[in-house]
Amino acid sequence: MKIIFRGHKLQDRQSNLQFVTMNDPVPSSEDSRLDEWGNYIQKREDVIRIEDDGVLEAIHSNNPAVTAVMVQADGGDDDISNWGAAGRYLGSSRHVKHLNLEFWGIIDSLDLKSFCDGLAVNTSVESLMIKLSYDDDYNDNRVDSLPADLFRKLLPFFKNNSNLIAVDFLLHYSIFLTDGVNEVISASSSLKSIKIKGREHCLENIVTAISKKEGVRHITIDGGFLNKNACLRMEKFLSGNRCQLKSLMLSSN
């Protein structure tokens, strides 16, 4: 197993986190889709924007050439005009393997409920990236509640999709690592790779959710505060007989 600490702040708590040496787990079919650090193997040039001409129609017709889709929105005129249709088409897709959701700014005006309701029945997506960003000068009390609201709308997708093996949460530093993150992690039964980047915030609930995933093979946590309880839960997880972890990267913790 590979372990990396990068810019960590565990000097006064290192005694609470003791790593054990384990044999590498037996390779599985998922390993061919993930690199040594748990990154989903996906060619960048294959990712297409759902807003581009003809893409929604191609997804709706289950065109096998559409395997990686990016949904970007900032509440502007270039956003998807029919969020419900986009969710339904992605939900019925048999070929989309990678889905990238990128939202910029305050997104409560978007019909994300209809989108997530349609997406809930999808079983083809194996890798999901969620990126939430805001301008540095945003001063809006809705900012901290929006991520949790979005993640909770996505709960049925995480529960129903048994082929989802990799998640990557990229949260702007002005966003707290909310309870919504640990809820969707807990809801999934198939995750092998979990990557989280976010603000300085206690990670105890998130680490608790991850520690219950015996099948997870790769964990990356960039940002956030690992308190004593989080360290103890991670230690217990790593020393468990059923732990299959192959890589662990902690950065700026």
N, C-alpha and C positions, 0 to 999 in steps of 0.2 A: 504494500500500500504506500502511496506517495502522500506526504504531508508537507505543506508549505505554510509558514507564517510570514506575512509581509506587512511591515509597518504596524505590528500588533501592539496592544497596550495591556498585555497580560502579566507584566513583571511582578505585580503584587498578588497575582492570583494563579500563577503557574502551578503551584502545588495542588491546586484543585482540579487540574486537568492533566491526567497521566495517560500517555498513549501506550498502546500495547502492540506488539508485533504479531501480524497475522499472515497466514498464507494467502496468496491471491486466490480468489474464488474461481470456480470452474467457468470458463468462457460460456456466454450464452448468445442467443441470436441477436440480442440487443447490442452486444459489443461491436458488431460490424457497422452499426449506425451511429456510434459514439466514438470520439477520439479518446486519448488517454486521460484527458481532463473532463470528459463528459460533455464536450461540445457536440451538438448534433451535426453530422456531416451533411452539409448542404452547400451547393455551389451558389455563390452570391449572384451570379448572372441569371440563375433560374428563378429568382424571386421577382414577381411582377406585382404591380400596384392594382388593387381591385378597382380603383377609380378610372383606370385607363380604358379606352374604348374597346369593347368586345370582351373584356375579361369576365364580367359578370355572366354574360351569355355563355362563355366557354365553361365556366364553373357549373352553370345550370345544366348544360348538356353533358356534363361529366367528361369533358375533354381530357384524355390521359396526359396531355402535354402540360397541363396546369398542375404542378405539384407543390409550388411554394408561393404563398400569397401574402402581401403586405397590405394592411388597412391603416391608413393615416388620416387623422382628423384633427382640426383645430377650431371647429365651429364656423369655418369660413365657407365661401361659395364652392370651393373645390371638393368638399366632402361628399360622401355618398348621398345620393338624393333619396334612396329608399333603403333604410337600414333593415327593415323587416325582410325584404326580398334578399338582401345580401346575407343575412343570417340563415334564412331558409336554404338558399343555394349552397352555402358552405356546409350547412347541416346535412344535406343529402349527398354531398360530394363523396366519391369513393377514391379519389386520387390525390387530393390535397394532403400532403404529409407535414408541411411546415407552415405555421400561421404566425404572422408578426403583427401585433396590434400596437400602434404608436399614436398616442394622444398628446396634444400640446395645448396647454391652457385649460380654462374652465370648460368642461365638456358636459355639464348637466343639461345643456340644451339639446343634446343628441339623443336620438331614440335608441339608446343602448339596450333597453329592456327587450324591445322587439328583436334586436340583433342577437342578443344572448339567448333569448327563447328559441330562436331558430337554430342557433349553433349548438344548442344543448344535446341534439340527437346525433351529432357528428361522431363517428368512430374511426375516421381515417387519419386524423391529425396525430402525429407522433411527437411533434416538437412545437411548443408555444412560447413565444417571446412577448412580453408586455412591457412597453416603455412609456412612462408617464413623465412629462417635462413641463416646466413652467418658467416664465421669465423671472430673473432674479429679483425684480422689483415688485413681484406680485404681493399684494397684501389683502388677501381675501380669506375669510374664515371658512370658506367652503373647501379650500385646498386639501386640508388634512382628512376630510370625510369622504372625498371623492374616490380615492383608491379603494377603500373598504367597500363602498357602494358598488363599484365596478366588479370587484372580486366576488362579492356575494351574488351578483347577477350571473356570474360565470360558474357558480357552484354546481348546477346541474350538468354542465359540460364536463367538469372534472369528475363528477360521480359516474357519469354514463360512459365515458370514453376509456375503455380498458386498454387501448393501444397507445395512450399518451405516456411517453417515457422520459421526456425532457422538458423542463420549464426554466425560463430565464426571466427574472423580474428586474427591470432597470428602472429605479425610482429616483427622480431628481432629489438632490439633497435637501430640498425644502419640504419633502414629503416624509412623514413618519412611516416607519415600517408597521403597518396597521394590523389589527387582528384579522383583516381579510386575507392576508397572506397565509397565516397558519391554518385558516379555515379551508382554503382551497387545497393546500398540501394534505391536510387530513382527509379531505374528501376523495382524493385519488388513490386508487389501489395498485397503480402500475408504474409509478415514477421510479426512474433509475438515476436521473441526473437533476439536481436542484441547484440553481444559481440565483443568488439574491444580492442586489446592490442597492443601498439606500442610506438614509440619514442616521446620525448618531441617535440610537434609540435602543432600549433594552430588548434583547433578542430571546428572552427566556421562553416566551410562548411559541416562537417560531422554531427554536431548537427542540422544544418538547414535541412539536408536531413531526419534525424531521426524525427524531430519535425513535419514533414509533414505526418508521418505514424500514422494515428489515431488509427489503429488497433493494434499497437505494445503493448505488455504486459510486456516485460522484457528488460531492458537496462543495460549493464555493459560496462563501459569505464575505462580502466586501462592504464594510461599514457596519455600524451598530455596536452596541455595548454588550459584551459577554459577562454577565454577573456570575456570582458564585454558583447559583442554582443552575444556570445555563451550562457552566463548565462541568458540573457534576452530572448533569443529564447527558452531555456529550461523552463524558468518560464512561458512563454506564453503557451507552449505546455502542461505543467502540470496543468495549471489552466483552460484549455479549456474544454468545456462541453462534448466533444467527446473523451477525453483522457481515455484510458482503461488500463493504466499502473498499474501493480501489484508489480513490484520491480524495484528499481533503485540503482545501485552500482557505485560509482565514486571512483577511487583509483589513487593516485599519480598524481593528476591533479593540 
